[in-house]
Amino acid sequence: MQTSNNKGFSLVELIVVIAIMAVLVGMVGMQVIPYLNNARRSKDIQILSAIQTASVAAYSEKIEAAPTSGTMSITITAGSGGVDVYSCDVSTAQEIADETKFLVSIPYVSEATERFSSKTFNSIDKIVVVFDLDTDTVEVHAYEGSDEKTQPGEITAKL
């Protein structure tokens, strides 16, 4: 009598294992995708927080020239040729904007598609930094057209 010494798996066994693995990968993938989106959004919030931190540092350097009450804002929009345009409502804010531009060395509006990776922030065309001197707070707001993409109070710091 001859005994067969076949070592290995049959084609049917391999197909069953591959099918089971495909189902498991699909189930795990559906659970991981929301976490990836949240991680991308957190990274984008971190970029906006860096702008806020630079603005607060610039404000602290120009504090003697800053008004003591009211609000001032810095609006950052994408300009032509990939250069960001900073517009301000008071002259002190322009000095703070210039210092902020120096402190933050990343292109964040003109190259938003490269820097922002979440679905929420990938098409931002305007960032507004608002200094509320009555409450000593700084807020950063991101906009796509006229739609604000940040939640109220999401990126707020004390002066």
C-alpha positions in Angstrom: 0.0 0.0 0.0 1.1 3.4 -0.8 0.3 6.2 1.5 -0.1 9.7 0.2 2.1 12.2 1.9 0.4 15.4 0.7 1.5 18.4 2.7 -0.2 21.7 2.2 -3.6 23.1 1.8 -6.3 22.5 -0.8 -7.5 25.3 -3.0 -10.9 25.3 -1.2 -9.2 25.7 2.2 -7.2 28.7 1.0 -10.3 30.4 -0.5 -12.2 29.9 2.7 -9.4 31.5 4.8 -9.1 34.4 2.3 -12.8 35.0 2.5 -12.8 35.0 6.3 -9.8 37.4 6.4 -11.6 39.8 3.9 -14.7 39.9 6.1 -12.5 40.6 9.2 -10.5 43.3 7.5 -13.8 44.9 6.3 -15.2 44.9 9.8 -12.1 46.3 11.4 -11.7 48.9 8.7 -15.2 50.3 9.3 -14.3 50.7 13.0 -11.0 52.5 12.3 -12.1 55.0 9.7 -13.9 57.4 12.1 -10.7 57.5 14.3 -8.6 58.4 11.3 -11.0 61.3 10.4 -10.8 62.5 14.0 -7.0 62.3 14.0 -6.8 64.4 10.8 -9.2 67.0 12.2 -7.1 67.1 15.4 -4.0 67.8 13.3 -5.8 70.6 11.5 -6.9 72.1 14.9 -3.3 71.9 16.0 -2.2 74.0 13.0 -4.8 76.6 13.9 -3.6 76.5 17.5 -0.1 77.2 16.3 -1.4 80.3 14.6 -3.1 81.3 17.8 0.0 80.7 19.9 2.1 82.8 17.5 -0.5 85.5 17.7 -0.5 85.5 21.5 3.3 85.7 21.5 3.2 88.5 19.0 0.6 90.3 21.1 2.8 90.0 24.2 5.7 91.6 22.3 3.5 94.6 21.2 1.4 94.8 24.4 2.5 98.4 25.2 1.1 99.6 21.9 -2.1 97.6 22.0 -5.5 99.0 22.9 -6.7 98.2 26.4 -10.3 97.4 25.5 -12.5 96.3 22.6 -11.6 93.8 19.9 -9.0 93.6 17.2 -8.8 91.1 14.4 -6.3 89.7 11.9 -7.8 88.2 8.8 -5.5 85.9 6.8 -6.7 85.1 3.2 -5.0 83.3 0.4 -3.6 85.9 -2.1 -2.3 85.6 -5.6 0.9 83.8 -6.2 0.5 81.7 -3.1 1.3 84.6 -0.7 -1.1 85.1 2.2 -2.7 88.5 2.7 -3.0 89.8 6.2 -5.6 92.5 6.8 -6.3 94.2 10.1 -8.7 96.5 11.7 -6.3 98.6 13.7 -2.6 99.5 13.2 -1.5 97.6 16.3 -3.1 94.5 14.9 -1.0 94.9 11.7 2.2 94.9 13.8 0.9 91.7 15.6 0.1 90.2 12.2 3.6 90.9 10.9 5.1 89.3 14.0 2.7 86.3 13.7 3.7 85.8 10.1 7.3 85.7 11.2 6.7 83.3 14.1 4.5 80.9 12.1 6.7 79.7 9.2 4.2 77.3 7.6 2.0 78.3 4.7 -1.5 77.7 6.1 -4.0 79.4 3.9 -2.4 79.6 0.4 -1.5 75.9 0.5 -4.4 74.7 2.6 -5.0 71.6 0.5 -1.5 70.4 1.4 -1.5 71.4 5.1 -5.1 70.6 6.1 -6.0 67.0 5.7 -9.5 66.6 7.2 -12.7 66.9 5.2 -13.7 69.8 7.4 -10.6 72.0 6.8 -9.3 71.0 3.4 -10.9 73.9 1.6 -10.4 76.8 4.0 -9.7 80.2 2.3 -9.8 82.5 5.3 -8.5 82.4 8.9 -9.5 85.1 11.4 -7.7 85.7 14.7 -9.9 87.8 17.1 -8.4 89.4 20.2 -11.2 90.3 22.7 -9.4 92.7 25.0 -12.3 93.0 27.4 -12.3 89.3 28.3 -8.6 88.8 27.5 -9.2 85.9 25.1 -7.9 85.1 21.6 -10.0 83.0 19.2 -9.2 81.5 15.8 -11.9 81.0 13.3 -11.5 79.2 10.0 -13.8 79.9 7.0 -14.7 78.4 3.7 -16.3 81.3 1.9 -18.7 82.6 4.5 -19.2 79.3 6.3 -17.3 79.0 9.6 -15.6 75.6 10.0 -14.6 75.9 13.6 -17.0 75.4 16.5 -17.6 78.3 18.8 -15.0 78.4 21.5 -13.1 75.5 19.9 -9.8 77.4 19.6 -9.7 79.9 22.5 -6.9 81.0 24.7 -6.4 83.6 27.4 -4.0 86.5 26.8 
